[in-house]
Amino acid sequence: MGHPDAARWRRNFQDEIESAELYRRVAEAEDDAVLAGVYRRLAEAEERHAAFWAERLREAGEPEPSRRIGWRTRLIGWLARRFGPGFVVPAITAQESADAGAYDAQAEAAHTAMPGEERSHARLLRAISRGGAGGVEGPALARLEGRHRAASGNSLRAAVLGANDGLLSNFSLVMGVAGARLGSEEILITGVAGLVAGAGSMAMGEWISVLNARELFGRQVAVEREELEAFPDEEREELALIYEAKGLPPDQAGAVADRLMASPEHALDTLSREELGIDPDDLGGSPVVAAATSFALFAVGAVIPIIPFLVLGGTAAVAVAAGLSVAALFGLGAVITLMTGRGVLFSGMRQVAIGLAAAALTYGLGALIGAGVG
C-alpha cells in the first residue's frame, strides 16, 4: 500500500514542473532580456520546489514521478510565442495568485521557504502584469514602488467624489419631499436629517475601511518580517528579481539587494514597499482622519440644497435649491476635468444631466406618494 500523502505530493510536483515549463516558454518568447531573465529565475525556483516533492516521494519508496507537460501549459506557451508574453501573463498571474497560499497548510512545506516564495512570485507577477507587454514601467512601476499613491489627483478625486455624493443624494432627497408638497420646515428638517445620516454613514464606512486596511497591511508586514528572519536568502533573491524587472542588470540588482539586506529594518521597509506596495510607517493612514474628512466632504455637498429653505419658502425655495444644486454639480464636473482632461462644458453638463435625472425621478415619486396620501 502506498504512502497516504503520495497523491498530494505528486500533484504538487506536477504543478511545479508545469509552472517551471511555462516560465521557460514565456522567457523564450520575451524580447526584453531583463524580463526573460526574471522568468528563467522563476522557473529555477519552481524546479527547486518540484525537486523537494520528488525527494519526498523517493523517501517514501514511491515511483519516480514523470515529467509530462499538460495541454494547458503547452497552449499558453504557444500563445506567448504567437502573441507575446503580455497576452498570457495576466492569466499566469491569476493562477499564481490563486495558488499563492497552497503550501500554507501543508506540513512538509511549513518550515521551508516555499510558502513565502510562492506568495512573492504572485506579487512579482502582478507587478509585471500591470506593466503590460513591456514589463514593469510607467504607472505600474509607481505602484510597485509604493510611490505617488496620493499623486495624480487621487486626493482631489476623493474630495470631489465625497462632495458630489453629498450634493447628489441630498438634492434628490429634498426634491423628493418637495414633490410630495411638504412645507418648507418639513423639507428643511428632512434635508438636515439626510445630511447628518449620509455624512455619518460615509464616515463610519470610511473608518471601518481604513481600519481593516491597516490591520491587513500590518499582518502582511508581520508575515514579511517572519519570512525575512526565517529565509533571508530567498527574500534577497526576490528583491533582486524585482530590481531586474525594473530594468537593472542582474549584477546591479543583486548588489542593490545585498546592500538592502545588510540592515534588517531597511530590508523590511524595502520589502514592504517593493513587494507589498505598503508604507510600513503609514499602513493606509489614520481611520479617524479618514472618517472626519469623509464626513466633512459629504456635508459640504449635502448642505447646498437645504440652504435656501433657511431663508425662503414654497416654490421659491425649491427653485433656488435646484438652481444652486445645478450650479454646484456643474462646478464639480468642471473640477473633475483637472483629472480627466475632458472639456469643462462636457464634464460639467454631464454632471448636471445626471443630477437632474436623479432629482426628477425622486420629485416624481414624491409627487405620486404625496397625491396618494392626500
C-alpha positions as a Markdown table, in Angstrom:
| # | Residue | x | y | z |
|---|---|---|---|---|
| 1 | Met | 0.0 | 0.0 | 0.0 |
| 2 | Gly | 1.4 | 3.4 | -1.0 |
| 3 | His | 2.1 | 6.3 | 1.3 |
| 4 | Pro | -1.1 | 8.2 | 2.2 |
| 5 | Asp | 0.3 | 11.5 | 1.1 |
| 6 | Ala | 1.8 | 10.3 | -2.2 |
| 7 | Ala | -1.1 | 11.5 | -4.4 |
| 8 | Arg | -0.8 | 15.1 | -2.9 |
| 9 | Trp | 2.9 | 15.1 | -3.3 |
| 10 | Arg | 2.5 | 14.1 | -7.0 |
| 11 | Arg | 0.0 | 16.9 | -7.6 |
| 12 | Asn | 2.4 | 19.3 | -6.0 |
| 13 | Phe | 5.3 | 18.0 | -8.2 |
| 14 | Gln | 3.1 | 18.2 | -11.3 |
| 15 | Asp | 2.1 | 21.8 | -10.6 |
| 16 | Glu | 5.7 | 22.8 | -10.1 |
| 17 | Ile | 7.1 | 21.3 | -13.2 |
| 18 | Glu | 4.1 | 22.8 | -15.2 |
| 19 | Ser | 4.9 | 26.2 | -13.8 |
| 20 | Ala | 8.6 | 25.9 | -14.4 |
| 21 | Glu | 8.0 | 24.9 | -18.0 |
| 22 | Leu | 5.6 | 27.7 | -18.5 |
| 23 | Tyr | 8.0 | 30.3 | -17.2 |
| 24 | Arg | 10.7 | 28.9 | -19.6 |
| 25 | Arg | 8.4 | 29.2 | -22.6 |
| 26 | Val | 7.4 | 32.7 | -21.6 |
| 27 | Ala | 11.1 | 33.6 | -21.2 |
| 28 | Glu | 11.8 | 32.2 | -24.7 |
| 29 | Ala | 9.0 | 34.5 | -26.1 |
| 30 | Glu | 10.1 | 37.6 | -24.2 |
| 31 | Asp | 12.1 | 40.1 | -26.2 |
| 32 | Asp | 13.2 | 42.0 | -23.2 |
| 33 | Ala | 16.4 | 40.3 | -22.0 |
| 34 | Val | 15.9 | 41.5 | -18.4 |
| 35 | Leu | 12.4 | 40.2 | -18.1 |
| 36 | Ala | 13.4 | 37.0 | -19.8 |
| 37 | Gly | 16.0 | 36.5 | -17.1 |
| 38 | Val | 13.4 | 37.1 | -14.4 |
| 39 | Tyr | 11.1 | 34.4 | -15.9 |
| 40 | Arg | 14.0 | 32.0 | -16.1 |
| 41 | Arg | 14.8 | 32.7 | -12.4 |
| 42 | Leu | 11.2 | 32.0 | -11.6 |
| 43 | Ala | 11.4 | 28.7 | -13.5 |
| 44 | Glu | 14.5 | 27.7 | -11.5 |
| 45 | Ala | 12.6 | 28.4 | -8.2 |
| 46 | Glu | 9.7 | 26.2 | -9.4 |
| 47 | Glu | 12.2 | 23.4 | -10.3 |
| 48 | Arg | 13.6 | 23.6 | -6.8 |
| 49 | His | 10.1 | 23.2 | -5.4 |
| 50 | Ala | 9.5 | 20.2 | -7.8 |
| 51 | Ala | 12.7 | 18.6 | -6.6 |
| 52 | Phe | 11.5 | 18.9 | -3.0 |
| 53 | Trp | 8.3 | 16.9 | -3.7 |
| 54 | Ala | 10.2 | 14.4 | -5.8 |
| 55 | Glu | 12.5 | 13.8 | -2.9 |
| 56 | Arg | 9.5 | 13.2 | -0.6 |
| 57 | Leu | 8.2 | 10.6 | -3.0 |
| 58 | Arg | 11.6 | 8.9 | -3.2 |
| 59 | Glu | 12.0 | 8.8 | 0.6 |
| 60 | Ala | 8.6 | 7.1 | 0.8 |
| 61 | Gly | 9.6 | 4.4 | -1.7 |
| 62 | Glu | 7.2 | 5.8 | -4.4 |
| 63 | Pro | 8.0 | 5.5 | -8.1 |
| 64 | Glu | 9.9 | 8.4 | -9.7 |
| 65 | Pro | 7.3 | 10.9 | -11.0 |
| 66 | Ser | 7.1 | 11.6 | -14.7 |
| 67 | Arg | 7.6 | 15.0 | -16.3 |
| 68 | Arg | 4.8 | 15.0 | -18.8 |
| 69 | Ile | 3.6 | 18.6 | -19.5 |
| 70 | Gly | -0.1 | 19.1 | -19.9 |
| 71 | Trp | -2.1 | 20.7 | -22.7 |
| 72 | Arg | -2.8 | 23.9 | -20.8 |
| 73 | Thr | 0.9 | 24.7 | -20.4 |
| 74 | Arg | 1.6 | 23.9 | -24.0 |
| 75 | Leu | -1.3 | 26.1 | -25.2 |
| 76 | Ile | -0.3 | 29.1 | -23.1 |
| 77 | Gly | 3.3 | 28.7 | -24.2 |
| 78 | Trp | 2.1 | 28.7 | -27.8 |
| 79 | Leu | 0.0 | 31.8 | -27.2 |
| 80 | Ala | 3.0 | 33.5 | -25.7 |
| 81 | Arg | 5.1 | 32.8 | -28.8 |
| 82 | Arg | 2.3 | 33.7 | -31.1 |
| 83 | Phe | 1.0 | 36.9 | -29.5 |
| 84 | Gly | 3.7 | 37.9 | -27.0 |
| 85 | Pro | 4.1 | 37.3 | -23.2 |
| 86 | Gly | 1.9 | 40.3 | -22.4 |
| 87 | Phe | -1.0 | 38.3 | -23.8 |
| 88 | Val | -0.6 | 35.4 | -21.3 |
| 89 | Val | 1.0 | 37.0 | -18.3 |
| 90 | Pro | -2.4 | 38.1 | -16.8 |
| 91 | Ala | -3.7 | 34.6 | -17.0 |
| 92 | Ile | -0.5 | 33.2 | -15.4 |
| 93 | Thr | -0.7 | 35.9 | -12.7 |
| 94 | Ala | -4.3 | 35.0 | -11.9 |
| 95 | Gln | -3.3 | 31.3 | -11.5 |
| 96 | Glu | -0.3 | 32.2 | -9.3 |
| 97 | Ser | -2.4 | 34.4 | -7.1 |
| 98 | Ala | -4.9 | 31.6 | -6.6 |
| 99 | Asp | -2.2 | 29.2 | -5.7 |
| 100 | Ala | -0.2 | 31.6 | -3.5 |
| 101 | Gly | -1.4 | 30.0 | -0.3 |
| 102 | Ala | -1.4 | 26.4 | -1.5 |
| 103 | Tyr | 1.5 | 25.4 | 0.8 |
| 104 | Asp | 0.4 | 27.2 | 3.9 |
| 105 | Ala | -1.5 | 24.3 | 5.3 |
| 106 | Gln | 0.9 | 21.5 | 4.1 |
| 107 | Ala | 3.0 | 20.3 | 7.0 |
| 108 | Glu | 6.0 | 19.3 | 4.8 |
| 109 | Ala | 6.4 | 22.8 | 3.4 |
| 110 | Ala | 5.6 | 24.7 | 6.6 |
| 111 | His | 9.3 | 25.1 | 7.7 |
| 112 | Thr | 10.7 | 25.8 | 4.2 |
| 113 | Ala | 10.9 | 28.9 | 2.1 |
| 114 | Met | 8.3 | 27.6 | -0.4 |
| 115 | Pro | 5.2 | 29.3 | 1.0 |
| 116 | Gly | 6.9 | 32.7 | 1.1 |
| 117 | Glu | 8.4 | 32.2 | -2.4 |
| 118 | Glu | 5.0 | 31.3 | -3.9 |
| 119 | Arg | 3.5 | 34.5 | -2.4 |
| 120 | Ser | 6.4 | 36.5 | -3.6 |
| 121 | His | 6.1 | 35.1 | -7.1 |
| 122 | Ala | 2.4 | 36.1 | -7.2 |
| 123 | Arg | 3.2 | 39.6 | -6.1 |
| 124 | Leu | 6.0 | 39.9 | -8.7 |
| 125 | Leu | 3.8 | 38.7 | -11.5 |
| 126 | Arg | 1.1 | 41.1 | -10.5 |
| 127 | Ala | 3.6 | 43.9 | -10.8 |
| 128 | Ile | 4.8 | 42.7 | -14.2 |
| 129 | Ser | 1.3 | 42.1 | -15.4 |
| 130 | Arg | 0.3 | 45.7 | -14.6 |
| 131 | Gly | 3.2 | 46.9 | -16.8 |
| 132 | Gly | 1.8 | 45.2 | -19.9 |
| 133 | Ala | 3.8 | 43.6 | -22.6 |
| 134 | Gly | 6.8 | 45.7 | -22.0 |
| 135 | Gly | 7.2 | 44.7 | -18.3 |
| 136 | Val | 7.1 | 46.9 | -15.2 |
| 137 | Glu | 7.0 | 50.5 | -16.2 |
| 138 | Gly | 5.0 | 53.7 | -16.0 |
| 139 | Pro | 2.2 | 53.8 | -13.5 |
| 140 | Ala | 2.7 | 50.1 | -12.7 |
| 141 | Leu | 6.3 | 50.8 | -11.6 |
| 142 | Ala | 5.0 | 53.7 | -9.4 |
| 143 | Arg | 2.5 | 51.3 | -7.7 |
| 144 | Leu | 5.3 | 48.7 | -7.3 |
| 145 | Glu | 7.5 | 51.2 | -5.6 |
| 146 | Gly | 4.7 | 52.4 | -3.3 |
| 147 | Arg | 5.1 | 55.9 | -4.6 |
| 148 | His | 2.7 | 58.6 | -5.9 |
| 149 | Arg | -0.3 | 56.9 | -4.2 |
| 150 | Ala | -1.5 | 60.4 | -3.3 |
| 151 | Ala | -0.4 | 61.9 | -6.6 |
| 152 | Ser | -2.1 | 62.2 | -9.9 |
| 153 | Gly | -5.2 | 63.7 | -8.4 |
| 154 | Asn | -6.1 | 61.0 | -6.1 |
| 155 | Ser | -6.7 | 63.3 | -3.1 |
| 156 | Leu | -8.6 | 65.8 | -5.3 |
| 157 | Arg | -10.6 | 63.0 | -6.8 |
| 158 | Ala | -11.6 | 61.7 | -3.3 |
| 159 | Ala | -12.7 | 65.2 | -2.3 |
| 160 | Val | -14.8 | 65.8 | -5.4 |
| 161 | Leu | -16.5 | 62.4 | -5.2 |
| 162 | Gly | -17.3 | 62.9 | -1.5 |
| 163 | Ala | -18.8 | 66.3 | -2.1 |
| 164 | Asn | -20.6 | 65.0 | -5.2 |
| 165 | Asp | -22.2 | 62.1 | -3.2 |
| 166 | Gly | -23.5 | 64.6 | -0.6 |
| 167 | Leu | -24.8 | 67.0 | -3.1 |
| 168 | Leu | -26.5 | 64.4 | -5.4 |
| 169 | Ser | -28.1 | 62.4 | -2.6 |
| 170 | Asn | -29.4 | 65.4 | -0.6 |
| 171 | Phe | -30.6 | 67.2 | -3.8 |
| 172 | Ser | -32.6 | 64.1 | -4.7 |
| 173 | Leu | -33.9 | 63.8 | -1.2 |
| 174 | Val | -35.0 | 67.4 | -1.0 |
| 175 | Met | -36.7 | 67.3 | -4.4 |
| 176 | Gly | -38.5 | 64.1 | -3.4 |
| 177 | Val | -40.1 | 65.6 | -0.3 |
| 178 | Ala | -40.7 | 68.9 | -2.3 |
| 179 | Gly | -42.6 | 66.8 | -4.8 |
| 180 | Ala | -44.8 | 65.5 | -2.0 |
| 181 | Arg | -45.9 | 69.1 | -1.3 |
| 182 | Leu | -44.4 | 69.2 | 2.2 |
| 183 | Gly | -43.9 | 72.5 | 3.9 |
| 184 | Ser | -40.5 | 74.3 | 3.9 |
| 185 | Glu | -39.9 | 73.4 | 7.6 |
| 186 | Glu | -40.5 | 69.7 | 6.9 |
| 187 | Ile | -38.2 | 69.9 | 3.8 |
| 188 | Leu | -35.5 | 71.6 | 5.9 |
| 189 | Ile | -35.7 | 69.0 | 8.6 |
| 190 | Thr | -35.6 | 66.2 | 6.1 |
| 191 | Gly | -32.6 | 67.8 | 4.4 |
| 192 | Val | -30.7 | 68.2 | 7.6 |
| 193 | Ala | -31.5 | 64.6 | 8.6 |
| 194 | Gly | -30.3 | 63.4 | 5.2 |
| 195 | Leu | -27.1 | 65.4 | 5.7 |
| 196 | Val | -26.3 | 64.0 | 9.1 |
| 197 | Ala | -27.4 | 60.4 | 8.3 |
| 198 | Gly | -25.5 | 60.4 | 5.0 |
| 199 | Ala | -22.3 | 62.0 | 6.3 |
| 200 | Gly | -22.4 | 59.7 | 9.4 |
| 201 | Ser | -22.8 | 56.7 | 7.2 |
| 202 | Met | -19.9 | 57.7 | 4.9 |
| 203 | Ala | -17.7 | 58.5 | 7.9 |
| 204 | Met | -18.4 | 55.1 | 9.6 |
| 205 | Gly | -17.8 | 53.2 | 6.3 |
| 206 | Glu | -14.5 | 55.0 | 5.7 |
| 207 | Trp | -13.4 | 54.4 | 9.3 |
| 208 | Ile | -14.1 | 50.7 | 9.1 |
| 209 | Ser | -12.5 | 50.5 | 5.6 |
| 210 | Val | -9.3 | 52.2 | 6.7 |
| 211 | Leu | -9.1 | 50.3 | 10.0 |
| 212 | Asn | -9.5 | 47.0 | 8.2 |
| 213 | Ala | -6.9 | 48.0 | 5.7 |
| 214 | Arg | -4.4 | 48.9 | 8.5 |
| 215 | Glu | -5.0 | 45.6 | 10.1 |
| 216 | Leu | -4.5 | 43.7 | 6.8 |
| 217 | Phe | -1.4 | 45.7 | 6.0 |
| 218 | Gly | 0.0 | 45.2 | 9.5 |
| 219 | Arg | -0.4 | 41.5 | 9.2 |
| 220 | Gln | 1.2 | 41.5 | 5.7 |
| 221 | Val | 4.2 | 43.4 | 7.1 |
| 222 | Ala | 4.4 | 41.0 | 10.1 |
| 223 | Val | 4.5 | 38.0 | 7.7 |
| 224 | Glu | 7.2 | 39.7 | 5.6 |
| 225 | Arg | 9.2 | 40.2 | 8.8 |
| 226 | Glu | 8.9 | 36.5 | 9.7 |
| 227 | Glu | 9.9 | 35.4 | 6.2 |
| 228 | Leu | 12.9 | 37.8 | 6.3 |
| 229 | Glu | 14.1 | 36.3 | 9.5 |
| 230 | Ala | 13.5 | 32.7 | 8.5 |
| 231 | Phe | 14.5 | 32.8 | 4.9 |
| 232 | Pro | 16.9 | 35.7 | 4.2 |
| 233 | Asp | 18.4 | 34.2 | 1.1 |
| 234 | Glu | 15.1 | 33.7 | -0.6 |
| 235 | Glu | 14.0 | 37.2 | 0.3 |
| 236 | Arg | 17.2 | 38.6 | -1.1 |
| 237 | Glu | 16.5 | 36.7 | -4.3 |
| 238 | Glu | 13.0 | 38.2 | -4.5 |
| 239 | Leu | 14.4 | 41.7 | -4.1 |
| 240 | Ala | 17.0 | 41.0 | -6.9 |
| 241 | Leu | 14.2 | 39.8 | -9.2 |
| 242 | Ile | 12.1 | 42.9 | -8.6 |
| 243 | Tyr | 15.0 | 45.2 | -9.4 |
| 244 | Glu | 15.8 | 43.1 | -12.5 |
| 245 | Ala | 12.1 | 43.5 | -13.5 |
| 246 | Lys | 12.6 | 47.3 | -13.2 |
| 247 | Gly | 15.4 | 47.1 | -15.7 |
| 248 | Leu | 18.6 | 46.7 | -13.7 |
| 249 | Pro | 21.2 | 44.2 | -14.9 |
| 250 | Pro | 21.4 | 41.1 | -12.8 |
| 251 | Asp | 24.7 | 42.0 | -11.2 |
| 252 | Gln | 23.5 | 45.5 | -10.2 |
| 253 | Ala | 20.1 | 44.1 | -9.0 |
| 254 | Gly | 22.0 | 41.7 | -6.8 |
| 255 | Ala | 24.3 | 44.4 | -5.4 |
| 256 | Val | 21.2 | 46.5 | -4.5 |
| 257 | Ala | 19.6 | 43.6 | -2.8 |
| 258 | Asp | 22.8 | 42.8 | -0.9 |
| 259 | Arg | 23.0 | 46.4 | 0.4 |
| 260 | Leu | 19.4 | 46.4 | 1.5 |
| 261 | Met | 19.6 | 43.0 | 3.2 |
| 262 | Ala | 22.6 | 44.2 | 5.3 |
| 263 | Ser | 20.2 | 46.1 | 7.6 |
| 264 | Pro | 17.2 | 44.0 | 8.7 |
| 265 | Glu | 15.0 | 47.1 | 9.3 |
| 266 | His | 15.9 | 48.7 | 6.0 |
| 267 | Ala | 15.3 | 45.3 | 4.3 |
| 268 | Leu | 11.9 | 45.0 | 5.9 |
| 269 | Asp | 11.0 | 48.6 | 4.9 |
| 270 | Thr | 12.1 | 48.0 | 1.3 |
| 271 | Leu | 10.4 | 44.6 | 1.0 |
| 272 | Ser | 7.2 | 46.0 | 2.4 |
| 273 | Arg | 7.2 | 48.8 | -0.2 |
| 274 | Glu | 8.5 | 46.9 | -3.1 |
| 275 | Glu | 6.7 | 43.5 | -2.7 |
| 276 | Leu | 3.6 | 44.7 | -1.0 |
| 277 | Gly | 3.2 | 48.3 | -2.0 |
| 278 | Ile | 2.8 | 49.2 | 1.7 |
| 279 | Asp | 4.4 | 52.1 | 3.6 |
| 280 | Pro | 5.1 | 50.4 | 7.0 |
| 281 | Asp | 5.1 | 53.8 | 8.6 |
| 282 | Asp | 1.7 | 54.7 | 7.4 |
| 283 | Leu | -0.3 | 51.5 | 6.8 |
| 284 | Gly | -3.0 | 53.2 | 4.9 |
| 285 | Gly | -3.5 | 56.3 | 7.1 |
| 286 | Ser | -5.5 | 57.2 | 10.2 |
| 287 | Pro | -9.1 | 55.9 | 10.3 |
| 288 | Val | -10.1 | 58.9 | 12.5 |
| 289 | Val | -8.8 | 61.4 | 9.9 |
| 290 | Ala | -10.4 | 59.4 | 7.1 |
| 291 | Ala | -13.7 | 59.4 | 8.8 |
| 292 | Ala | -13.7 | 63.0 | 9.7 |
| 293 | Thr | -12.6 | 64.0 | 6.2 |
| 294 | Ser | -15.4 | 61.8 | 4.7 |
| 295 | Phe | -18.0 | 63.4 | 7.0 |
| 296 | Ala | -16.9 | 66.9 | 6.2 |
| 297 | Leu | -16.7 | 66.4 | 2.4 |
| 298 | Phe | -20.2 | 64.8 | 2.3 |
| 299 | Ala | -21.6 | 67.5 | 4.5 |
| 300 | Val | -20.2 | 70.3 | 2.2 |
| 301 | Gly | -22.1 | 68.9 | -0.7 |
| 302 | Ala | -25.2 | 68.0 | 1.2 |
| 303 | Val | -25.7 | 71.4 | 2.7 |
| 304 | Ile | -26.1 | 73.2 | -0.6 |
| 305 | Pro | -29.7 | 72.0 | -1.5 |
| 306 | Ile | -31.0 | 73.0 | 2.0 |
| 307 | Ile | -29.5 | 76.5 | 2.3 |
| 308 | Pro | -32.5 | 78.2 | 0.5 |
| 309 | Phe | -35.0 | 76.7 | 3.0 |
| 310 | Leu | -33.3 | 78.6 | 5.8 |
| 311 | Val | -34.5 | 81.9 | 4.4 |
| 312 | Leu | -37.2 | 81.1 | 1.8 |
| 313 | Gly | -40.3 | 79.1 | 1.5 |
| 314 | Gly | -42.6 | 77.4 | -1.0 |
| 315 | Thr | -41.8 | 77.3 | -4.7 |
| 316 | Ala | -39.1 | 80.0 | -4.5 |
| 317 | Ala | -37.1 | 77.9 | -2.0 |
| 318 | Val | -37.4 | 74.8 | -4.3 |
| 319 | Ala | -36.4 | 76.8 | -7.4 |
| 320 | Val | -33.4 | 78.3 | -5.7 |
| 321 | Ala | -32.3 | 75.0 | -4.2 |
| 322 | Ala | -32.5 | 73.4 | -7.7 |
| 323 | Gly | -30.5 | 76.3 | -9.2 |
| 324 | Leu | -27.8 | 76.2 | -6.5 |
| 325 | Ser | -27.5 | 72.4 | -6.9 |
| 326 | Val | -27.3 | 72.6 | -10.7 |
| 327 | Ala | -24.5 | 75.2 | -10.4 |
| 328 | Ala | -22.6 | 73.1 | -7.8 |
| 329 | Leu | -23.0 | 70.0 | -10.0 |
| 330 | Phe | -21.6 | 71.9 | -13.0 |
| 331 | Gly | -18.7 | 73.2 | -10.8 |
| 332 | Leu | -17.8 | 69.7 | -9.6 |
| 333 | Gly | -17.9 | 68.4 | -13.1 |
| 334 | Ala | -15.6 | 71.2 | -14.1 |
| 335 | Val | -13.1 | 70.3 | -11.3 |
| 336 | Ile | -13.1 | 66.7 | -12.5 |
| 337 | Thr | -11.6 | 67.9 | -15.8 |
| 338 | Leu | -8.4 | 68.5 | -13.9 |
| 339 | Met | -8.0 | 64.8 | -13.6 |
| 340 | Thr | -9.6 | 63.5 | -16.8 |
| 341 | Gly | -8.5 | 66.2 | -19.3 |
| 342 | Arg | -12.0 | 66.3 | -20.8 |
| 343 | Gly | -13.7 | 69.6 | -21.8 |
| 344 | Val | -15.2 | 71.7 | -18.9 |
| 345 | Leu | -18.5 | 72.1 | -20.7 |
| 346 | Phe | -18.8 | 68.4 | -21.4 |
| 347 | Ser | -17.9 | 67.2 | -17.9 |
| 348 | Gly | -20.0 | 70.0 | -16.2 |
| 349 | Met | -23.1 | 69.3 | -18.3 |
| 350 | Arg | -22.8 | 65.5 | -17.8 |
| 351 | Gln | -22.8 | 66.0 | -14.0 |
| 352 | Val | -25.8 | 68.3 | -14.3 |
| 353 | Ala | -27.7 | 65.8 | -16.5 |
| 354 | Ile | -27.1 | 63.0 | -14.1 |
| 355 | Gly | -28.1 | 65.2 | -11.1 |
| 356 | Leu | -31.3 | 66.5 | -12.8 |
| 357 | Ala | -32.3 | 63.0 | -13.8 |
| 358 | Ala | -32.0 | 61.7 | -10.2 |
| 359 | Ala | -33.8 | 64.7 | -8.8 |
| 360 | Ala | -36.6 | 64.5 | -11.4 |
| 361 | Leu | -37.1 | 60.8 | -10.5 |
| 362 | Thr | -37.4 | 61.4 | -6.8 |
| 363 | Tyr | -39.6 | 64.5 | -7.4 |
| 364 | Gly | -41.9 | 62.4 | -9.5 |
| 365 | Leu | -42.0 | 59.6 | -6.9 |
| 366 | Gly | -42.6 | 62.2 | -4.2 |
| 367 | Ala | -45.5 | 63.7 | -6.1 |
| 368 | Leu | -47.1 | 60.3 | -6.6 |
| 369 | Ile | -46.8 | 59.4 | -3.0 |
| 370 | Gly | -48.0 | 62.8 | -1.9 |
| 371 | Ala | -51.0 | 62.5 | -4.1 |
| 372 | Gly | -51.8 | 59.0 | -2.9 |
| 373 | Val | -51.5 | 60.0 | 0.7 |
| 374 | Gly | -53.6 | 63.1 | 0.1 |
